[in-house]
Amino acid sequence: MSEVTVTPAQQIRLNLLASLNYDTAAAAEAIKFVGDDPLKYQIFINQLSRVTTENGLVARTTKAIKESEEALLLFDAELGS
């Protein structure tokens, strides 16, 4: 039996899918935002755990993406220095 190798990008997508309880609509939004960027992934996962005001995974995902976009500005400012 051959060993299956998962790329880092595939691992990010698998982790997002699992973090969003296999809700494919929410995962699709998260994957679109994160792309395959490890920094965006970490920020998104951290923000997702903080979103408690939204009901439903798609709504939580959308709110976590907005919060992540705001947080990413802190990293963009670092590049301009």
C-alpha positions as CSV (number, residue, x, y, z in Angstrom):
1,M,0.0,0.0,0.0
2,S,1.5,3.3,-1.0
3,E,1.8,6.3,1.4
4,V,-0.4,9.3,0.7
5,T,1.5,12.6,0.9
6,V,-0.4,15.7,1.7
7,T,1.1,19.0,0.6
8,P,1.3,22.0,3.1
9,A,-1.4,23.7,1.1
10,Q,-3.7,20.7,1.3
11,Q,-3.0,20.4,5.0
12,I,-4.1,24.0,5.5
13,R,-7.4,23.2,3.6
14,L,-7.9,20.0,5.6
15,N,-7.4,21.9,8.8
16,L,-9.8,24.6,7.8
17,L,-12.5,22.1,6.8
18,A,-12.1,20.3,10.2
19,S,-12.1,23.6,12.1
20,L,-15.4,24.5,10.4
21,N,-17.0,21.2,11.3
22,Y,-16.9,20.1,7.6
23,D,-19.3,22.8,6.6
24,T,-18.2,23.1,3.0
25,A,-19.8,26.6,2.4
26,A,-17.9,28.0,5.4
27,A,-14.7,26.2,4.4
28,A,-14.9,27.5,0.9
29,E,-15.1,31.1,2.2
30,A,-12.2,30.5,4.6
31,I,-10.1,28.8,1.8
32,K,-10.8,31.7,-0.5
33,F,-9.5,34.2,2.2
34,V,-6.6,32.2,3.4
35,G,-5.4,30.9,0.1
36,D,-2.4,28.8,1.1
37,D,-0.8,31.5,3.3
38,P,0.3,30.1,6.7
39,L,0.1,33.5,8.3
40,K,-3.5,34.2,7.1
41,Y,-4.4,30.6,8.3
42,Q,-3.1,31.2,11.8
43,I,-4.7,34.6,12.1
44,F,-8.0,33.2,10.8
45,I,-8.0,30.3,13.2
46,N,-7.3,32.6,16.1
47,Q,-10.0,35.0,15.1
48,L,-12.5,32.1,14.5
49,S,-12.1,31.0,18.1
50,R,-12.9,34.5,19.3
51,V,-16.1,35.0,17.3
52,T,-19.0,34.1,19.6
53,T,-21.6,36.7,18.6
54,E,-22.5,35.1,15.3
55,N,-24.8,32.1,14.8
56,G,-24.0,29.6,12.1
57,L,-20.7,28.7,10.7
58,V,-20.9,30.8,7.5
59,A,-21.7,33.9,9.6
60,R,-18.9,33.1,12.1
61,T,-16.5,32.6,9.2
62,T,-17.4,35.9,7.6
63,K,-16.9,37.7,10.9
64,A,-13.6,35.9,11.5
65,I,-12.4,36.9,8.0
66,K,-13.3,40.6,8.7
67,E,-11.4,40.4,12.0
68,S,-8.5,38.7,10.3
69,E,-8.3,41.4,7.6
70,E,-8.0,44.0,10.3
71,A,-5.3,42.1,12.1
72,L,-3.3,41.6,8.9
73,L,-3.0,45.4,8.6
74,L,-0.7,45.2,11.6
75,F,1.6,43.0,9.5
76,D,1.4,45.2,6.4
77,A,2.4,48.2,8.5
78,E,5.5,46.3,9.5
79,L,6.6,46.1,5.9
80,G,6.2,49.8,5.4
81,S,8.6,50.7,8.2
